[in-house]
Amino acid sequence: MTTVVAPLPARFARLVKIEHTVFALPFAYVGAFLAVDGVPSAHDLLWITLAMVGARSLAMGLNRLIDARIDARNPRTASRELPSGQLSAAQVVLFCLAALALFLVAVWQLDPLVRWLWPIPVVAFVVYPYLKRFTWLAHLWLGAVDGLAPVGAWVAITGKLPWQAWTLGGAVALWVSGFDLFYALFDLAVDREQGLHSWATRFGVRGVFAGARAMHAGTVGLLVAAGLGLPVGLFYWLGVAAVAVLLLYEHLLVRPDDLRRLDLAFFTMNGVISVVFFGFVLADALV
C-alpha cells in the first residue's frame, strides 16, 4: 500500500496545531478591545493577529524541536511530524525563523514600547519545553506565557500596562495552567517511566483535579476584578458568567475515576470558552 504524504503546508499546520490558535487569539482580542474601551483600528487588529500567529507558530515549532526525542519515545506523540520523519529538523528550524520574522515585522508596526519587550516571550518559548525535565511547575510557566496575549495586545495599542491588563493576563494564565494540568493526564504513565515532571506525576490524578479547580476559580475571580476596574457593561459580565458556567461544565465532564471524556473537556471546551468570552466582550464594545 502506498503511503499518502500530506502537502508541506498541511504538515506544518499539523506541527503547530494551527486550529488550537483559537485558545489564545480571542484573549489577545479581549485585551485589545478592553484597552480602547471600544473597537481597535483595523491596522492594530491586523498586526496583533499576525504577531500572535507568528509568536504561537514559533512557540510550537520550538517545542516540537526541543521535545522531538521525548515525543519519539511516547506512543501518543511518536506519530508527530518530527519523530515520524514527515518533517526534518532543518525544515522546522527554517519554519521557526520565518515565524520569528513574521512576529518581529508585526511588532514593529505596533506601539514602539513593544519593540523593546519582544525578547521576553521569545525567551519564554525557548525555556518552556525544558522545564518538564526539571520541575512540575512547567504548567504555570506555560500559563504565564499564554497570559501575555491580552497584556501584549493592550500594550501594543496603548503603550501602557495598567493593572487591569495584568489582571486579564493573570486570568488567562490560570485558565491555561488549569487545563494544562488535565492535559498532563494523557501522558501520566509515560512521564513517570521517563522521569519527566508534571503536576500529575507529583500530585497524582486527584491533585490535578484540585489544582485545576483552584486555578479556574481564580480565573473567574480575576475576570471579575478586571471588570470592576474597567468601564464595562452588561455583556462583559454575562461573558464572565458564561466562562464560569463553561468551566464548571468542563470539570463535570471528567472525574478522577472517569477520564473517558478528557478529550472533550480539554480540546473542545477550552476553545468554546475563549471564543464565547470574546464574543461577549465584542458585543459589549459594539453597544
Helices and strands as residue ranges (DSSP letters): H 8-15, G 18-20, H 21-36, H 42-66, H 68-72, H 89-107, H 114-117, H 119-131, H 138-158, H 163-184, G 185-187, H 188-194, H 199-228, H 234-253, H 262-263, I 264-268, H 269-286
